[in-house]
Amino acid sequence: MNRKTVFISSVQNEFATQRKLLADYIRQDALFSMYFEPFLFEELPAQDRSAQTAYLEQAANAEVYLLLMGEKYGYEDVDGIHQDEDFRVVLWRPEVQEGGTETLLVDKKIIRIIQAIRGDTKTAREIMATMQLKGEDNFRKRYLHPSIDFGYVSGLYHDAYKRRDQAYYLTDKGLKLLSKLLKK
């Protein structure tokens, strides 16, 4: 039987003890341990990618995201981003039906870039124009790089993303998701 992943999260220095206790409880309880596997980011081994990328990927793939909120979590700004000096992550996860009862959860920014590219090959400026975005740094950080990191988008020149003539296209994974979005 496949156990569901429970991503247990809070601000790094707040609720550390409670996160650990909750994970231990799930692992040791006879019933919970049959159906759930807790995930704590601090237990993830070192990897060859950024901590933020690893965190977001694990959170996006978890079936349950359990957030412990205290005094230091932050606030929601105009972009829907929760911020404070210790913590900055947003995970908006609209559901896209994968067929049957399985559901794929994807960040809405990735969905927007997939819908902007469609089946074409477009430069960053063309994608930004379609999405009606102006800040290139913001676009790259919040839309383009996560879409590439999660395997939905790729560049024509894989090792030179800052080339002037760089253009982007949907990978097979991106095309598959686009097809599901168009069927909705």
N, C-alpha and C positions, 0 to 999 in steps of 0.2 A: 504494500500500500504506500502511495506517495504521501509523505507528510507535507502539510502546508507550512511555508516559512512565515514566521512572525518577526518582523523587523521592529526591534525595541529601540526607541530613540528618545533623546532629550538633549538639552544643551550639555556639551561635553563635561563641564565641571559641576553640573547640577544633577542630582538623582543618580549618580554613578553606582552607589550602593543599591538603590532600589532597582535599577536596570539589571544588575547582576542577580539580585534575589529573585526577581521575576523570571529571568532566564533559567535559573536553577530550579525554581518551582515547576516550570513547564517541563523541563527535562526529567524531573524526579517523580512527577505525578503520573500514575499508571495510565489514566485515561488521556490526559493532555499529551503525554509523550507518544501515544499511539498515532495521534493526528497532527501534531504540530512540532516544528523544529524552530526554536528561538534563534534569532540572529542578533548579535551585538557587534557593532562596527569595530570596537576595540579588540575583538577577537580575530578580526580578519588579518591574515598574514601580510607581510610587506609585498607590494606588487610593483610592476614596472609602469604604472600609470598614476595620475594624480589622485590624491585622497578624495577630492570632490567627485571625480568621475567614478571611482569605485563605489563611493557612498550612494550616488544617485542611481547607478546601475543596480546595486543590491536592493535599494528601496523600490525601484520600479518593478523589479522581478518578484518582490515579496507579495504573497497573497493577502497578508494582514500587515498594516503599518500602525504600530502602537506608539503614540507620542505622549510622553510625560511632560506636561508643561508646568513651569513654575514662574518665578519672578523674572528670570532673565531671558525669556524666549524672544521678545521683540514686538513688532507691530506690523501691520499690513500697509504697504505704500501703494501708490497709484498703479504700479505694475503687478500688484498682487504678491509682493515679495516680503517675507517676514525677515526682519533684520535686527540685529544689535551687534555690539562689538565682538561678541563671542561666537555668533552662530549666523549663518546665512545660507539657507537652502529652502527652495520651494519645490514642491512636487505636486503639480496639478495633474490629475490622472483621469481624463475622460475615458469612458469604457468604449471599446470597439469590439463588437462580437466576433469571435474567432471561429464560430461554428459550434454546434452542440451547446454544452453548458460552459465551455471554457471561454474566458474573457481575457483579452490582451489589454493592458493598461499602458497608455502612452501619454507623455507630456504634451499639453496643447500647443506648445511652441514648435515641437517636432511635427505635429499634425499640420500646423500652418505652413511650415516650410515645404513639406511634402505636397500640399495642395498648391503652393506657388510654383514649384518646379514642374509638377505633373510628369509627363513623359518626355519633356524637353531637356536640353542641356542649356543652362543659363549661367551668366556671370553673377557674382555677388551683387553687383549694382542692379542687374535685371531682377533678381529675386527680391531685393529690397524695394524696388519700385512696385513690383506686384503686390508685396505685402504692405506697402505704404509706410516704410520705415526709413528714417534718415540717418541715424547714427551708426556708422559702419562698425566701430568698436563694439558697441552694444549688440548689434546684429550678429557679429562673429562670436561673441562670448555667450550670448543667450540663446541663439537659434542655430547658427551654422555648426559650431564646434560640437555641441551636444548631439546634433543630428548625425554628424560624422562619427563621433565616439560610439554611438549606439548602433551604427551600421546601416542607417537608413539612407544616407547621402554619401557620395564620394566625389572627389575631384578628378578631373582629367589627368592632372599631373600630381600623383600621390605624394611625392616628396617635396613639392614646391607650392604650398598653398598660398603664398604671397605673390606668385607670378601675376603679371598684369593681364595675361590672356587666360588665366585660370577660369575654368567653368565647372559647374557642378551638375550632377545627374543623380537620379534615384537608383539605388542598388536594387537587387532582386527583392530584398527585404522591404525596401521603401516602396517598390512597385506593388508588392503584395498588399501592403497596408493601404496604399492609395486605392487599389481595387476594392478593398473592403469599405473604405470611406465613401467611395462613389456609389456603392450598392445601398447605403443607408437611406 
